[in-house]
């Protein structure tokens, strides 16, 4: 490794930079609670994601019901109504096109198309109203779900024995689970988006099946390349973010030192500004190389997915043309089919992205649920017999306690006698209900 004025140069992209090695002692990694599941969903296939989706949606629904049942009902009704209006709108569009493309004078065709046109307009307004109601209810649910989830785990953790708090395994679970409340909030939005995409997809697929059974496979062929491209880039960005987030933050830390009021005197007295600027530049260049790498991956992925989608689109319109040429499909039906295919294609692509987001957030919600279960199991014991009004003494004999993971006991066969003084003091009753050695 070469040196320049005592400062090592940056290493090649993909390795630990020289600035990281010099300033931070090695590669910067995000090893805190938020990164507990780094890469956990990268190995999941679309099939496994789809199989786990109902369970994850059920978790979000349970949290939302606990937070605000009325808002949850509004979201459910609003999204269901949107799906119905979308399906009926496609059918109304087909009726509109049939009237407009029918033989006869233009005035008569316009007059005949007016009912279908009015229905399309009304359905558009109804769909917009349902979307607004669902969006408003989702906005109400988000903070309430986060608050309910936070209150639940804080209340349970506050009631565990001190031994659990001092247990490294339990503390790591708390560190990861504290993100579960934020994830629960985001899951409400993501699950709503998933339900919206599913309903939209079902509506489009149902209309296509009614129009002609051969159109449904064409929808899948057009949508899958875009869905694959979106999922591929989402995974690349996920890996890159987890790998470079601490790197970026360290660069920001260096830059803040140059403008921080408290550090200004030391920076000037010791003349470290050129040193900090050099390493800020090296770390920024490393991030730039990573962004360039992602850009090229995005370009290659986009080229492949767009090419595959283009081929599928040509095949789709070729089949539609063949159906028109052979008289198996009317022109109005073909127009409606094009609209349904475009709607369904967008729904599939959006569904893939939302499912990956739900899957990732569900990992932290699962940690939250695990923490709550563990906190219940390790709660301070309750019950027992009340102390008598008068007692002579409280005696502990041969008490031994060992910290979790410790090789030697902190207390070994300790005897303790607390003399009574007439009426039992309140602290003595508390001691009996929760022995003091439980958290020593």
N, C-alpha and C positions, 0 to 999 in steps of 0.2 A: 504494500500500500504506500503510495507516494504521499508527500506532505508539502504544504505550501504555507510558509510563515507559521509553522507549528500547528496548522489545522489540516486534518486529513480530508481528502477529496471524497465526494459521494461515490458509493459503489454503484454497480449496475442495478437497473430496475429489477425488482423482484427479490433482491437480497436486503439484508440489514444495511441501512445507509451508514456512512462513516459518522455523520452527525449524531445519529441515534446511538452509535457505539460510544462516541466520546462523551456526549452530554447525559445520556440516560443508561449507559451500561449494557445496551443490547437492543434487540427488537422491541418496539412498542406494541403491546397486544392489549386487547380489551378483555380483561379477565375478571370484570366485576359482575354483579348480579344480572345486569341486562344482557351480558354475553354468555350466560350460563348455557344457553341452548344453541350456541353458535354452530351453524351447519346441520342442526338436527333434522330439518325438513328437506335438506338438499338431496338426500337419498330416497325421498318419497316419490313414487310414481303417480301419474294422474289417477290410476285406478285406486291406489291406497288413499289418496287425498279424497277422492269421491266417496270411498267407503266410509271414511271417518267424518265426512261432512255432516251427516245428520246428527251425530253425537255432539259435534262442536256447536251446531246451531241450537241444539237442545240446551246446552250449557248457557249460551247467550240468552235464550228465552227464559230460562229459570232465573238468571240474574235480573233480567228486565222485569219479570213478573214480581220479583221481590221488591224492586225499586219503585215501579209505578205501573200497576196493571192497566189503568185506563190508557196511558200513553202507548203501552204495548198493543192494546186492542186497536187503537187508532192506526198504528203502523201496519198491523196485519190486515185490517179491513181496507186501508188505503192501497196497499200493494196488490191485494187480490183484485180490487176494483180496477186498478190500472191494467192488470193483465187481461181482465175481461174486456175492457174498453179497447185495448189494443187489438185483440182478436176480432171483435165486432167491427172495428174500424177497417181492418183489412178486407173483411167481407163486404162492408159498405163501399169501399173503394172499388172492389170488383164490380158491384152493381152500378156504380157511377160510370166506370169505364164501359160496361156493356151498353148503357144508354147512350153514351157519347159516341161510341163506335158503331152504333146500329145504323142501318140504312134509313134514308129519309132526309128531309130538309133540316138545316142546322137549328132553326127555331124550335121545331118539334122535339129534336133530340135534347136541347138545353132544357126545355120545359119538362121533359120526362126525367131528366137527371136531377132536377131540383130537390126532390125528396131525399135522394141518396146524398147529395151535396150537403143538405141541411143536417142529415144524420151524422156525416163525417165531422161537420163543424161542432155539433153538440157533443159528440164523443171526445173531440179534441179538448173542449172546455172542461168536460168532466174529468178526463185524464189529467189535465193540468191541476185541477182542484185536488184530486186524490194525491198527486205528487206533492203539492204544497202541504197538505195535511200530514202526509207521511214524513216529509222533511222536518216540519215543525215538531211533530211528536218525537222523532229521533233526536232532535236537538234537546228536547226536554229530558229524554231518557239518558243521554250520555252522562251528564254530571251526576244524576241521581244514582246510576249504576256504579259509577266510580266511588261516590260517597258511601253507598250501602256496602260495597265490597271492602272498602277501607275500614269502615266502622266495624265490620264483622271480624276481620282478622286482627285489628288492633285490640278489640275487646277480648278476644280469645287469648292473644299473646300476653296481654296484661294480667291474665289469670293463671299463667303457667308458673311452675316452681322455678326458683332461681337456678336450680341445677340445669334446667333446660336452656335458660338464657346463656349459661356459661358453656354449654355443649357446642363445640365447633360445628357439628353436623346440623344442629338445629339453627344455629346462627347463619350458616350458609343458605339454608332453606329460607330463612327470613329475608336474606339479602336478595335472593332471586324472586321470592314471592311478592316482595313489595312492589314489583313491576306488574304484578297480576291485576291490580286495581286499574292501572292505566290501560292494560291490555283488555280488561273487561269492557272499559269504555269504548275502545276502538272496535272491539268485536261487535258491539251493537250496530255501528255504522257498516262494518264489513258484511255482517250477516244480512242486514237489510239490503245491501247491494247484491249479495248472492241471491236472495229471494227474488229481488227484482229481475235479475238476469235470468233466473230459472223460469219465472212466470212468462217473461217476454219470449224466451226460447220455446217454451211449450206452446204459447199462442201462435208463434210463427210456424213451428213444426206442424201443429194441428191444421192450420189453414193450408199449408202446402200439401199435406196428406189428402185433404179434401179436394184440392184443385187437381192434383195428379200424384199418385204414389211414387213416381220416379223422381220427383223433385226433392224429396227428403234426403236421399243420399248426396245429391248435389249440394245441398246446404252444408252438410258435414265436410265434403271435400273442399269447399271454399273457405270454411272457417278454421279447419285444423291447422293449416300452415301459419296463419296469423296467431293462433293460440300457442303453437309451439314456439314461435319467435318471441312472443311476449313472455312466456315462462322462462325461456332460455336467458333472455336479457335480465329478467328479474333476479334470477339466481346469480348471474355474474355480478350484478350490482350489489346483491346481498353479501357475497363473499368479499368484494372489494371494500365495501363499507366497514365490515367487521375487521378487516385487515389494516385499514388505514385511518380509522377514526381517531385512535390515540396519536397517530403520527400527525394528523392535521391539528389536533388540539395542542400538541407539543409545539408545533410551528406557531400557533396563535399565542401560546405562552411566551415564546421568544419575542414575538412582535410586540406584545403588551409591555414587556420589560423596557422596551425602547421609549415608550410614551407614558409609562406609569409615573405618577408624581412622587411616590415614596421611593422608587428605585432610581429616580433621576440623578440624585447626588452621587450615588455609588457608580452609576454608569459613566458619569463624566469624570469623576476622580480617578477611576481605574482605567478609563479609556477602553471600555469593552464593547463600545458600539460597533466598530468594524468586525469584531469577532462574532457578535450576535447576528449582524447582518449577513455575514458569510454563511453561517449555519442555517439561518432562516432561508436563504436562497437555495442552499443544497436540499433542504427538506421540502421546500416548495417545488423544486425541480423533480424530486422523486414523485410527489403527488401529480405533477403535470404528466410525467411519463405513464403513470397509472391511468389517468384520464384519457391519454392518447390511446393506450392499449384497449380500454373499454370502447372508445370510439371506433376503432378498427373492428373489434368484435361485433359491435352493433351494426357496422356497415356490412360485414360478411353475413351476419345472421339475417339482417333485413333483406339483403339481396336474395338469399336462398328462399326465405319465407315468401317474399313478394313474387319471386319467380314461380314458386309452386302455386301460390294463390292465383297468379295470372293464368297459368295453365288450367287450373280448375275453373276459373271464370270463363275462359274461352270454351272449355268443355260444357259448362253449364248453359251458356248462351247457344252453343251448338245444338244441345239437346232440345232447348226451347224452340230453336228455329226448325229443327226436324219435326217436333210435335206440331208446330204451326203449318209446316209444308205438307205434312201428311193428313192434316185436318183433324188431328186428335186433340187439339187445343185451340180455343178461340183467342183472338188477339187481346181481348180484355182480360182473359184469364192469365195470359202470359205477362201482361203488365202488372197484375196483382202478384204474380209469382215472383217477379223481380223485386218488388218491394218487400215481400215476406222473406226472400233469401237474404237481402241486405240487412234487414232487421235481425234475423236469426244469426247471421254471421257476426255482427257486432256483439250480440248477446253472448255467444260462445267465447269470443275473445275476452270480453270483460269478466265472464264467469271464471275463466281459468286464473286470471290475475287476482280476483277477489278470494277465490278458494285458497290460493297460496298465502294471502294475507291472513285469512282466518286461521289457517293451519299454524302459522308462526305465532300469532297472538295466543292461540289456544294452549301452547306450551307453557306460557307464563300463568295463564288462568288455572291450568292444571296444578302448577306449583302452589298457587294460592289455595286451591282446594286441599292439597296435601298438607300444607301448613296448618290449615284450620283443623283438619282431622288429627294431626299430630298434637296441636295445642290442646284439643279436647282430651286426648289421651294423657297428656302430661300436665293437666290442670292441677292446681292445689287441691288436695282432698278436702271434702266437706263432710259434715255429719259428725258422728261420735257422740259421746255423752257430755253433758254440761258439767262444769265443776260445781261442787257443792258450795253453799253459801259460806261455810267456814271449813278451813282445812289446816292441817299442821304444816305440811310441806309438799313441794313438788320435787320428785327425785328422778334423775336420769342416771342409769347405771350402764357402764361398759359401752358407751356410744362410740361408734367408729364410722368415719366418713372419708371417702376418697373421691377427688375430683375426676370427672370423666376424662379418660386418657392418661391420668397420672399413674406413676408406678408405685408410689408410696401413699398411704392414707394421710390426710391432713389432721384428722382426729383419730386417736387409737385408744379405745377402751377408756373414754373419759367419763368420770362421774361428776354429776352436778346436782346440788341440792338448793332449792329455792324455798326459804322458810315462809310459812304462812303468817299473815298478820290480821287475824279476824276475818273480815269480809274479803272475798277473793278480789284482787285488783283486776282491772280490765285487761292490762297487758298480760297477766298470767293466763287469763282465759284464752286470749289470742295465741299465746305460746302453746297451749294445749291443743288448740284446733289445728295449728300449723307449726310443728316443732321447729325451733330456731336452727337446728342443724341441717334442715332440708336444703338450705341455700348457702351453707358456709363455704 
